[in-house]
Structure formats: structure tokens, C-alpha cells
Amino acid sequence: MTRYCAVIILSAHIGDTATLHQENIVLLDADSLESARARAQAHGRAGEHEYRNGDGELVVWRLTAVVDVAEVDDQALGDGAEVYTRHFRDYAAYRRFEPLLDGEPL
């Protein structure tokens, strides 16, 4: 078995509008990259659920995407280990996307 890291996006919808998105980074054990991708899809679907909010609106959480699946070096797991790294070109876009950078609560 090999350990993989999957980046999974779930989105909350009220009616036709996506109101919030959640990025999960999960560890998965699988025999191959293809198997890890299938397990990531299953993990994302298992996170789908719905409920009524305080205003009585139906909130529906659905799997939006499995963004990436990458092998993790089990030998390196421990304090300070890098589990997942991604690169991007547009820091301003990342800043708009990531509310925690400006101290904004979710």
C-alpha cells in the first residue's frame, strides 16, 4: 500500500447558488494512483449531506471536485513534514480566495 494525499472540494448550495466552499486535504492508502483517485471521489461523496439552516433554507453540500491526488512519502511523516505542496502564479487571486490571510472569519 502507498499513502496518497487528496485535495477535495465540497460546495454548499442554497437553491442554485453556491454559498460556501470547503477544501479538504485527506490522506488515503491505496495500491495505485488510479485507486487513490477512486478513493478520493468516494471520500468526497461520503461528505455530501444536507440540512436546514436557521432560516429554514435547505443547504445541500455536494462534491465539487477532486483537485489533485499525490503520493506522500510515509518515511518523512512526522513533525514538520510537508504533506502537500501546490504552486500558483497569481498571489492576488489567492489572497481574494483565502479569507484567513486578512483575518476574515468564515
C-alpha positions in Angstrom: 0.0 0.0 0.0 1.1 3.5 -0.8 -0.1 6.6 1.0 -1.6 9.5 -1.0 -2.9 12.9 -0.3 -6.0 14.1 -2.0 -7.4 17.7 -2.3 -11.2 17.6 -2.3 -13.6 20.5 -2.7 -17.2 20.3 -1.4 -19.6 23.2 -2.0 -22.7 24.2 -0.1 -25.7 25.3 -2.2 -28.9 27.0 -1.3 -31.1 26.6 -4.3 -28.9 27.2 -7.4 -26.4 29.4 -5.5 -23.1 28.1 -4.1 -22.7 29.9 -0.8 -19.6 28.3 0.7 -16.8 26.0 -0.5 -14.7 23.7 1.7 -11.3 22.4 0.8 -10.3 19.1 2.5 -6.8 17.6 2.3 -7.0 13.9 3.3 -4.6 11.0 3.5 -5.6 7.8 1.7 -3.9 4.4 1.4 -4.2 2.7 -2.0 -2.5 0.3 -4.3 -2.2 2.7 -7.2 -2.7 6.3 -8.2 -5.9 5.3 -10.0 -7.2 3.5 -6.9 -6.3 6.6 -4.8 -8.3 8.8 -7.2 -11.3 6.5 -6.9 -11.0 6.5 -3.1 -10.8 10.3 -3.1 -14.0 10.5 -5.2 -15.7 8.1 -2.7 -14.4 10.1 0.2 -15.8 13.3 -1.3 -19.2 11.7 -2.0 -19.3 10.4 1.6 -19.1 14.0 2.8 -22.2 15.0 0.9 -25.1 15.9 3.1 -28.0 18.4 3.6 -29.7 20.2 6.4 -32.0 23.2 7.0 -30.2 26.3 8.2 -31.6 28.8 10.8 -33.7 30.5 8.2 -35.3 27.2 7.2 -33.4 27.0 3.9 -32.2 23.7 2.6 -28.4 23.7 2.5 -27.0 21.0 0.2 -23.3 20.0 0.4 -22.0 18.3 -2.7 -18.7 17.1 -4.0 -17.4 19.7 -6.5 -14.0 18.3 -7.5 -11.1 16.2 -6.6 -8.4 18.8 -7.4 -5.3 16.6 -7.0 -4.1 13.3 -5.7 -0.4 13.0 -5.0 1.9 10.3 -3.4 3.1 11.1 0.2 6.5 9.9 1.4 5.5 7.9 4.5 9.1 7.9 5.7 9.0 11.6 6.0 5.8 11.8 8.1 6.4 13.4 11.4 6.8 16.9 13.0 7.2 19.5 10.3 6.6 17.1 7.4 5.2 18.6 4.2 2.1 16.6 3.3 1.1 18.5 0.2 2.6 21.4 -1.8 1.0 23.4 -4.6 2.2 26.2 -6.8 0.3 29.2 -8.1 1.1 32.2 -10.2 -1.4 34.9 -9.1 -1.0 35.8 -5.4 -3.6 38.5 -5.6 -6.2 35.9 -6.8 -5.1 33.6 -4.0 -5.5 36.4 -1.5 -9.0 37.1 -2.7 -9.7 33.4 -2.4 -8.2 32.9 1.1 -10.1 35.0 3.7 -7.9 33.8 6.6 -5.0 35.9 5.2 -6.9 39.1 6.1 -8.2 37.7 9.4 -11.8 37.4 8.0 -13.9 34.8 9.8 -15.6 32.1 7.7 
